[in-house]
């Protein structure tokens, strides 16, 4: 009761401070008067008595401060002042604001980006009406320990029996060519989906209608609903598209509706056709792989739905023990069903901890900068303490200053997070040409904003409170002993470790960036030895089902024969085109990564390690591959039809054969990873050597490679290179038309000029390179600021000492040496450690060429110079110390 | 920590009790008189600044255990006199008992 009363009175006193202040002043004045009266009565003069009274009473202002602290919530009052002061500090110390702010912004940005990404991946909010009630029914096969998707039988049972999940539907994704009237085919992901899906998502079509239950019946006319993007891109936004007939592979299909922009249910789809299941599909354990979804009935929890589902499942297990005894269906939030294991979700969240640690590390650095600043403000802090500010008040002030800085940084960081997410999604989408699931929106959710606020508070606590505690420790003693310029303050050995490791990171990170960039440039500027810009390249794919005209799946040999016939026909028709000079095929094209295999060569050659296994890149190519691409044959011959012999590249001769004469030598493949497990394959004779034609293995520059001739039809997928007159891209539409004419189910992917092949790889490396560059830049800034702070700090601490030394005749050299030595030692140590790191890292990857060693050394020297620049200002300050002034100054 | 800081800290735990006890036995007192009484009891007239009392006074008043009112002193000076209230007397009893128990316990420990 007393505590509640006190709380209310404190609040009242906080809001009505004036009255309480007047009362306090009056009471203290009366108190002093009574003391004075006593001293006068003891025989002191009036003036003496007043002084004695003050002494006996103690510091009036301090007493008032303590009384205020007890009386009201004064820290609240001081808080607004602290915020103002904090904002002023941002402007007054622009260097710290910029460096500390940038560093904290980066830490918040990466933390928030990852948090948002993990949330999107594990527990996203579906951007659908009542999206959190949409669920998936996933079946876990306990015997095989994997998700079982052939559940068409159960799908029907669930649809008929489940009360707690409504609007149950299913979908599967198929790749099909969408062919418009002009005959050009473009492959697309089509969702074969239950009509209920459109009731479930509650999204109205923009034009026409969605799918209907009637569309699912066998024998119903083939219909298609298209998405906004495809409507715009393929149909030019044609308003009369509804009713138009297109082809999906071979099947003529009528467009019945257009969905609005952004609609991509079930995952990232832009085309929808009805899911038609045959009677055979409904046999237990048969049918295609489907994914089942539904909506929880009003008021039903996911647990209740699970309970009902389990009952239905145990009934099914009783009826079909063979197929269903080991199946455990479960109701999961919709988006989560795309992750096979819940444990994966937890792991994704746990990685957040890494980013929190990164923030702590960064803010620890900012704390050091803040400490250096707080130390230069020691007199101010001492005066405030003398005036009665408690240690808590001062700590609070420095915390708020850090918080203001953190708030600005968090705002910047969140904006950067949105940018980062867009960037990340763009990179992920560019890689493989897949679109992100529709619930992946590049923006930050309120939860993420809250998380960022939490991160900021943590960061501010580290950056503000730690230095405040250090700077105020033992301040009472310093105050009494009148020792401003506190010898008690110093940067500890920990700080040396921090600076050294920071410089090391600063040296190592940009070097890593450099190597990533080198890789990108090497791929981009790789000389493939022929005129790649004259070729159009494309990847060919077909489904077993599609290739067979009847729709039934065909056996592997049948498929191979069929696919070979398609390729031959395509090649024949293309060769007949006036603009085409030649056509060839390969399983991997130049400028892309080739699979690596372990080989050994016969021991007839020179050199002690001739029989040691090597890893080489491999490619299987059509016999005319070298002729068509114009890759020069240096020694020996190219392929004959039906060749089992191999052609190797120049790097193979240089690296594997150590420059020995290659023709007639033999090589064979080793299976397994260790020598013990190796079982060698048959020997292949080397019959020719070609120039290095852009095989990328572990290293870009020299990748030893082996070519095999494929004469009996290529395995899918296969890459085709078409040598054309003029610009390759202008031939692309014509190629699509011809391919569609050969077989409407043949899908053409990654259609691009051969010199652009591998660009998604560059994009990924570029992303990595840019991220590394940003992190390096911040590490550099922090390290420089750290060195600068420590130097300034040292100089200001030692002004008095330097003054005395100068007065005693010390010369400038001594001053420079004494001020510089510590920083120089730290920077030197850091750079050495960084150089060591670079060597270890690069040795692990590829090793350094001579000029790269030079480049790294030059870079390290440059960094040394830059670090020393940070020392110039403080050193000049030290040199300018005048003995008389130094001694007069407080220290 | 200096000796004075230690002294204050020690006192703060018992200051409420001492103030309540003084007001209960001696009737309404102003801060000066309370401070003099404290110095008298502790035998260390200058060990503590008199101002130290003020936070304790405002805390006790806010808790409703004492009540302040302006009156004239014998010498016709203005002063704020604090008197113990009914809840304050109850609190004094509780605190005294607790203190005795604690002191007894410590005594016992020290004698063993």
Contacts between the chains, C-beta under 8 A, distances in Angstrom:
chain1	res1	chain2	res2	distance
A	2	B	63	4.1
A	2	B	64	6.0
A	2	B	65	7.1
A	2	B	87	7.1
A	2	B	91	7.6
A	3	B	63	7.5
A	5	B	62	6.9
A	5	B	63	6.4
A	5	B	64	5.4
A	6	B	59	7.2
A	6	B	62	4.2
A	6	B	63	5.0
A	9	B	62	4.3
A	10	B	62	6.5
A	13	B	62	7.9
A	23	B	80	7.9
A	24	B	54	7.5
A	26	B	78	7.5
A	26	B	80	7.8
A	27	B	31	6.6
A	27	B	54	7.8
A	27	B	79	8.0
A	27	B	80	5.0
A	28	B	51	7.6
A	28	B	54	7.6
A	30	B	30	7.3
A	30	B	32	7.8
A	30	B	77	6.5
A	30	B	78	5.2
A	30	B	79	4.9
A	30	B	80	6.9
A	31	B	30	7.4
A	31	B	31	5.3
A	31	B	32	5.0
A	31	B	50	6.9
A	31	B	79	7.7
A	33	B	77	5.8
A	34	B	30	7.3
A	34	B	32	4.2
A	34	B	73	7.1
A	34	B	77	6.2
A	34	B	79	6.6
A	35	B	32	6.3
A	35	B	50	7.3
A	37	B	75	6.4
A	37	B	77	7.1
A	56	B	46	7.5
A	56	B	49	7.3
A	56	B	50	5.8
A	57	B	49	6.2
A	57	B	50	5.0
A	57	B	51	5.1
A	58	B	49	2.7
A	58	B	50	6.6
A	58	B	51	4.1
A	58	B	52	6.8
A	59	B	49	7.6
A	59	B	51	7.2
A	60	B	51	7.1
A	62	B	51	7.2
A	63	B	49	7.5
A	63	B	51	3.2
A	63	B	52	7.5
A	63	B	54	5.5
A	66	B	51	7.9
A	66	B	52	8.0
A	66	B	54	6.9
A	66	B	55	4.8
A	67	B	54	4.3
A	67	B	55	5.2
A	67	B	58	5.7
A	69	B	55	7.1
A	70	B	55	3.9
A	70	B	56	8.0
A	70	B	58	5.3
A	70	B	59	5.3
A	71	B	55	7.9
A	71	B	58	4.7
A	71	B	62	7.3
A	476	B	1	7.9
A	476	B	2	6.5
A	476	B	5	6.6
A	477	B	2	6.7
A	480	B	2	7.3
